[in-house]
């Protein structure tokens, strides 16, 4: 079965990348609000969160977040 021209269009892949990265960024938002809430609650709570966020796995996830933001921006253009 052959794909129609509209199904092979590069814009289709850009739309998919934009949608997927947007959904994954939306999953990140509650964690962002958690960090902001801890900052409001006090310095000690935020410091504990920042110590936790210094783990290597969290650093890798931060790179993933930056990559998702870049993909979302480029695919949106």
Secondary structure as GFF3:
##gff-version 3
##sequence-region A 1 77
A	DSSP	three_ten_helix	5	7	.	.	.	ID=ss1
A	DSSP	alpha_helix	10	41	.	.	.	ID=ss2
A	DSSP	alpha_helix	43	52	.	.	.	ID=ss3
A	DSSP	alpha_helix	56	76	.	.	.	ID=ss4
###
